[in-house]
């Protein structure tokens, strides 16, 4: 009796791995063995299951997906990618509010693979930039948020002195506070390197920022509480995703040219 295709695909890591590896092109057995870090003796029985269910075919020592095999692989790849992101720390994803991410980008959450959940030391809570900038020098910094860290003046001044362009989108509440308590922003706006915008809808997250190398996302907890843990990503896919998220907020924002 044949297995159900659901069992064929997901009840074996080796079978799942073969389908994903063959998604884009045919591959020789040695390539499959190296990618899956296994032996021919262990992999061949699993490939035979895939062949018995008409998902994979082979010519000599080269394997490729059949038409229905490619159909399945193309559907499973996004799901597997999404699961990999959530598996980084399912407790973090499950206890935080990610409704601030628009549906189209939420469907592309797989692009945040290889991110890390960072729990900063108490002494580093207000020095976030030191955690992810390290020795790299960026040309642009893009941020959206409800807060400024206590050392924001020295940080912004340092970036402007280094001719780093800053695009910062803030909430209407934070803009009101800036106008009342932070005249510093008049000078940085006039510098030509600091572009300030106000977002006209509710911001239900703490902040989101990215530069030429990294993305940092700090959502609120589901109950609205602030959490010092944040998500740190640095892949090219994540950077593209981050730019699209920033552009989403920029489209609904107005530039502030004077405080």
N, C-alpha and C positions, 0 to 999 in steps of 0.2 A: 504494500500500500504506500502511495506517495505521501510525503509530509505536506502539510499546508505551507504555502509560500511564506507566510509570516514566520513559521518556525525555521524554514530554510534560510531565510535572510537574517533573522535576529537571534537564533538560538546557538549560533557559533560565531565567535569573534573572527575566526579564520575565513569563514565563508563571507561574512560581512566585509572583511578587509579586502578579499579578492574582488568582490563586486565594485567596491569603491576605487580600487587601484586600476581596474579595467575600464572605468567609466569614460575616460578620454581617449584611450588607445589600447591596442593589443600589446601584451607584454610576454616576454619569455619567462620560463619557470624560474630561472636563476634570479631575475629581477623581483619576482613575487616573493621568493624565499628571503631575499635580502631585506625587502621592505617590511615583511611580516616577522622577520627574525625567527624563522622556524626551519624545519627540515623537510625534505622531499617526502619522507615516509609519513610525516604528520600532516602535510598539506594535501597530498594526492587524494586521500579518501574524502576530504571536504570538497575538493574540486569535482570529484565524481558525483557527489550529491547535486552540485550545481548543474552539472551536465545532464544528470538524470531528470532534472526538472526544466531542462531546455533554457537555462539562463546563461550558460557558458559553452563555448565550443573550442576545439583546439586543432591545430595543424602542426604535427610533429611536437615541438616543445614550446610552441607559441599559443597563448590563450587569448580569447576575445569574447566580448559579450555578444549574445544573440540579440535580435530585435527586442524581445520581451525582457531580456536581461538588462539592456540599456534603459528601457522604459522604467524598470524597477529601480535601477541605480540612480537615474536622474531624479526620481521622486524621493529616494531615501537619503541622498546626500545632504539636502537642506535640513532634514530632521536630525540626522546624526550630528551635523554641525551645531545646531541649536542645543542639542543635548550635551555636547562637549562644553559649551559655554556655561550652561546651568550646572553641570557637574563640578565646575571649579569650586563652587561653594553654594549648594542648593539652599542652605539655611539663610545665607545672605540674600539671595534672590527672592526667597519666599517671605522674608520679613521686612522687605523694603518696597517702597512705592515707586514703580517704574512707569506710571501713567503719563509722566511728562514726555516720554518718548512717543512720537507720532506712530500710528499703526504701520505705515510703510517701512519705517526704520526698525520697528520692533520685529517685523518679519525678517529683517536682515541681521538679526542679533547674532547669527552665526559668525559674522565678520569680527566679532569681539573674542574669537578664540585666542588662547594663549595669554589672556589677561590674568592679572593677579589681584586678590583682595588684600589690601594693605591695612594693617592695624598699627598706626604710628605710635611710637613711644611718647609718653606724656611730655617729654621735653621737646618733641618735634611737632607738636600739634599746630603751632603757629609759624612753622617754617616749611611749609609744604613744598615750595619750589626747590629746596635743597634735596628733597627726597628723589625727585625725578629729573632735575636738570643735570646734576652731576657735572661732568666736564664738557658736555655738549653745549654749543652756542646756537641758539635759534634765531631766526630773523623775524618771526611773527609769533604772537601769542593771542589766542582767541578765547574769551571767557564769557560765560553766562552765569549770573548768580545773584543771590540775595545777601551776600556778605562781602566784607573786605577784612582780611586778616590784620591784626594789630600792627604788623610791620609793613603795611601796604605802601606807605610813603617811600621808605627806603628801597623797597622792591621796584616800584614803578620808576623812581628816579634812576636806579641802576640800569634798568632796561632802556629807558630813554637815552641815557648817557651813552649806551652801547648801540644806539640807533635801531633798537628793536621796536617794531610796530605793534601796538596793542589795540585790539578791538574788544571792547568790554560792553556787554549788554547787562543792564541791571533792572530790577523791579521798580515800579513807581514809588513804593514805600522807601526803597533805598535812595532813590533820587531825591525825595523830599528831605531825607536825613543829610544827604550830601550838601544840598543847598543851605541847610541850616547850620551844620556843624563842620563842614569840610571845605573851606575855601581853597585848600591846596589844589583842587581839581581845576580851578581856573587857569593856573599856570601850565599844567600838564596838557590840557586840551589845546592851548596855544602853541605847544611845542611842535605840533605837526605829526607826532608819533603816537598820540593817544586819541583814539576815536571812541567816544562814549555814546551809547544808545540806551533808550528806555523801552522796555517790553510792556505792552499795554494789557496783557492778560495775566492771570494768576501764575506764579512760579511755585510749583509744589515740589521743589527740590532745593538742596543747599547750594551747590554750584556744579558747573561742568566747564572744563578748560582743556585746550589742546594747543600744542606748539608744533614745530616741525618734526618732533620725535616721539611725543607721548600724548596720551589722553588721560585725564583724570575725571572720574565721575563720582559725585558724592550725593546719592539720593537720601531722602528722609526715610525714617522707618514708617511702617504702615499706620502707626498711631500718630504720626506727625512729629515724633521726637527726632532730635538731631543725633547722628551717629558719627563718630570720628573715623570710622573705617571708610575706605574709599576704594574704587576700582581703578587700576592702573593698566593701561594697554600701550603697546608700542609697535604693532605690526602695521604694514602698509594698508591692509584692509581696514584695520581699526581707524587709522588716520583718515581714510576716505569717508568712513562712516561718521566719524566725528565732525568732519567738515560739513557733511549733509545735515547733521543735527544742528550745528551752529547756524547754517543758512536758513533752516526752518525757523529759528527764533529771530534771525535778522530780518526775515521777510515781514514779520509782525512787530517790528520795532521802529522807532524814530530816532534819528541822530540828534544829539544834544551838542550845540556848538558854543553855548555859553551857560555858565552857572549863575 
